[in-house]
Amino acid sequence: MTPPDYTALEADLARLLGPRGVSSDLRQREKASVDGARMSPIIAELLPLGVADLVAFPTTADEIAAVVRLAADHGAPITPRGKGTGNYGQGIPMSGGLVVDTSRARAILEVGDDTITAEAGATMSALEQAARAAGRQLWMYPSTVHSTIGGFLAGGSGGTGTIAHGSNHMGFVVALDVVTPVSRGELAHVEGDEALGFVHNYGTAGIIARATVRVEPLQDWRGVYASFDAFEEALPALRMLGRLSPTPRLVSADPPHIAAQLPPDPALPEGRASLRMIADAATVAQARAIIQEAGGRIEDVREGPGVSAALSVLSYNHPIEWLQKSEPGVYFHVEVSGDALVDRIDEVQGVYPGGMLHIEAGHAAPIGMLAGEYESPEAVYAGIERLTELGVGVHSPHQWNVDFRLAETLDLAARTDPQRLLNPGKLNPDYRGPAKGAIR
Ligand SMILES: Cc1cc2nc3c(=O)[nH]c(=O)nc-3n(C[C@H](O)[C@H](O)[C@H](O)COP(=O)(O)OP(=O)(O)OC[C@H]3O[C@@H](n4cnc5c(N)ncnc54)[C@H](O)[C@@H]3O)c2cc1C
């Protein structure tokens, strides 16, 4: 097959988007070809995994569709991109080609009683703000609040609100307008199960140009900050707090060493484990009682429109990112889940040298990020096996292959993208990881 003519594609894209709508500048291409994969020392050793030949910057959903059509006509690989905050290299254009940066297509189109509709590049914080102005709140958003709705649906899984509603695969997505190489520049409107086919598979079956997701009535949230002598005391409290009704939006906890890496705050006292929650105002008294009974101390209770965002940016992978930044080259992490995180904490933290758990109250069971000192890929994978034996659910953030409904995605992509132009390298049924070992 003849390679794509990128000079001709660039000229076509410039005609469509104007000269500022496309770039072949090396710095722009490199910038558009990285994500958060450096969080994994295993993937970091392999970087760069690919560099785009061109970057396009469509400003509307219809332009996203037209860009995909042009790239498909030229036979160019197409990797969609939001803000590039994904963790595993899933946004890296491994075959080069065109990166479609959707971040300028960010119009918020409609806020209804139950849903909000926006273009793919709208940020989660902009969506939450628009919902709030209409007396509503998003069902969920990730701790990377500046990431895009397209990137969150295609690459993320959950965050603030997940305790009540589960992951973004579970009813959050109401409808999508997607473009595929075979749709010839037309947007296909899909709803329900059909829309799920385009969720959490990294744009390999189609590119989300517009999304409609769920909102609910705005609640009066309080930021509750507590501390404990020992992390182990905070864990049963976290589990109980996650079961309060109305359900909190977030309950996070960290051992003292991780808490010490977070931005300085008098509500995060030195040498103590930290527990932070976004609680419905009606449950603050109950939350206080649970925390104090477990041996904890209330450090502060904050209110105002900013409390949700302030605590969200300290949740999920963010404490790990702070930890890695504070001691570069020392720590890796794996994503873990299950009650064993609370019930077998010593064994869980003992799996890796220097093991420390950041934990969140989850929908069915706690979710966490287990950090440890990095030795080798083999040691990481051996630890994953040990964690599995302990009854811990593990997702390895050291691999970029689609691992959510892979068979269904392969089937869908065979119809929507028979030439395999969409985000090549992420849909390999025989994939066993970037290095030898048992990873899923
Ligand atoms: C410190 C840190 C904390 C994080 N916390 C969370 C968290 O709490 N919850 C969570 O779920 N994730 C989390 N993540 C992962 C990531 O930040 C989120 O999933 C984020 O929502 C991704 O959005 P993005 O705009 O950056 O997408 P990108 O990183 O740009 O893209 C993510 C994936 O989706 C594809 N994609 C992008 N846009 C589209 C589109 N329009 N259509 C189809 N495919 C597309 C990309 O090709 C890529 O494969 C975290 C990451 C970091 C580094």
The ligand as a MOL file (V3000), in Angstrom:
LIG
                    3D

  0  0  0     0  0            999 V3000
M  V30 BEGIN CTAB
M  V30 COUNTS 53 58 0 0 0
M  V30 BEGIN ATOM
M  V30 1 C -3.0900 12.3990 37.7130 0
M  V30 2 C -4.1580 11.7390 36.9130 0
M  V30 3 C -5.3900 11.4960 37.4900 0
M  V30 4 C -6.4050 10.8420 36.7680 0
M  V30 5 N -7.6030 10.6050 37.3730 0
M  V30 6 C -8.5760 9.9780 36.6820 0
M  V30 7 C -9.8350 9.7370 37.2880 0
M  V30 8 O -10.1160 10.1670 38.4030 0
M  V30 9 N -10.7440 9.0280 36.5820 0
M  V30 10 C -10.5050 8.6000 35.3120 0
M  V30 11 O -11.3820 7.9780 34.7210 0
M  V30 12 N -9.3460 8.8590 34.7030 0
M  V30 13 C -8.3770 9.5310 35.3520 0
M  V30 14 N -7.1940 9.8080 34.7340 0
M  V30 15 C -7.0130 9.4400 33.3200 0
M  V30 16 C -7.4540 10.6130 32.3650 0
M  V30 17 O -6.9700 11.8150 32.8740 0
M  V30 18 C -8.9540 10.7460 32.2280 0
M  V30 19 O -9.5430 9.5470 31.8580 0
M  V30 20 C -9.3670 11.8860 31.2950 0
M  V30 21 O -10.7570 12.0780 31.4320 0
M  V30 22 C -8.9990 11.6860 29.8500 0
M  V30 23 O -9.4200 12.8430 29.1550 0
M  V30 24 P -8.4790 13.5780 28.1010 0
M  V30 25 O -9.2720 14.6930 27.5020 0
M  V30 26 O -7.1880 13.9620 28.6940 0
M  V30 27 O -8.3030 12.3920 27.0560 0
M  V30 28 P -7.0000 11.9380 26.2500 0
M  V30 29 O -5.9360 11.5250 27.1890 0
M  V30 30 O -6.6650 12.9700 25.2420 0
M  V30 31 O -7.5950 10.6590 25.5150 0
M  V30 32 C -7.8830 9.4900 26.2260 0
M  V30 33 C -8.1670 8.3680 25.2160 0
M  V30 34 O -9.3930 8.6310 24.5370 0
M  V30 35 C -9.1620 8.8280 23.1300 0
M  V30 36 N -10.0000 9.9880 22.7690 0
M  V30 37 C -9.8160 11.2760 23.1200 0
M  V30 38 N -10.8240 12.0200 22.6390 0
M  V30 39 C -11.6470 11.1760 21.9710 0
M  V30 40 C -12.8670 11.3570 21.2460 0
M  V30 41 N -13.4430 12.5570 21.1050 0
M  V30 42 N -13.4300 10.2530 20.7000 0
M  V30 43 C -12.8760 9.0220 20.8350 0
M  V30 44 N -11.7220 8.8190 21.4860 0
M  V30 45 C -11.1240 9.8790 22.0540 0
M  V30 46 C -7.6740 9.0670 22.9670 0
M  V30 47 O -7.1910 8.6080 21.7150 0
M  V30 48 C -7.1170 8.2280 24.1070 0
M  V30 49 O -7.0500 6.9030 23.7110 0
M  V30 50 C -6.1700 10.4530 35.4320 0
M  V30 51 C -4.9360 10.7300 34.8410 0
M  V30 52 C -3.9360 11.3690 35.5660 0
M  V30 53 C -2.6160 11.6370 34.8970 0
M  V30 END ATOM
M  V30 BEGIN BOND
M  V30 1 1 1 2
M  V30 2 1 2 3
M  V30 3 2 2 52
M  V30 4 2 3 4
M  V30 5 1 4 5
M  V30 6 1 4 50
M  V30 7 2 5 6
M  V30 8 1 6 7
M  V30 9 1 6 13
M  V30 10 2 7 8
M  V30 11 1 7 9
M  V30 12 1 9 10
M  V30 13 2 10 11
M  V30 14 1 10 12
M  V30 15 2 12 13
M  V30 16 1 13 14
M  V30 17 1 14 15
M  V30 18 1 14 50
M  V30 19 1 15 16
M  V30 20 1 16 17
M  V30 21 1 16 18
M  V30 22 1 18 19
M  V30 23 1 18 20
M  V30 24 1 20 21
M  V30 25 1 20 22
M  V30 26 1 22 23
M  V30 27 1 23 24
M  V30 28 2 24 25
M  V30 29 1 24 26
M  V30 30 1 24 27
M  V30 31 1 27 28
M  V30 32 2 28 29
M  V30 33 1 28 30
M  V30 34 1 28 31
M  V30 35 1 31 32
M  V30 36 1 32 33
M  V30 37 1 33 34
M  V30 38 1 33 48
M  V30 39 1 34 35
M  V30 40 1 35 36
M  V30 41 1 35 46
M  V30 42 1 36 37
M  V30 43 1 36 45
M  V30 44 2 37 38
M  V30 45 1 38 39
M  V30 46 1 39 40
M  V30 47 2 39 45
M  V30 48 1 40 41
M  V30 49 2 40 42
M  V30 50 1 42 43
M  V30 51 2 43 44
M  V30 52 1 44 45
M  V30 53 1 46 47
M  V30 54 1 46 48
M  V30 55 1 48 49
M  V30 56 2 50 51
M  V30 57 1 51 52
M  V30 58 1 52 53
M  V30 END BOND
M  V30 END CTAB
M  END
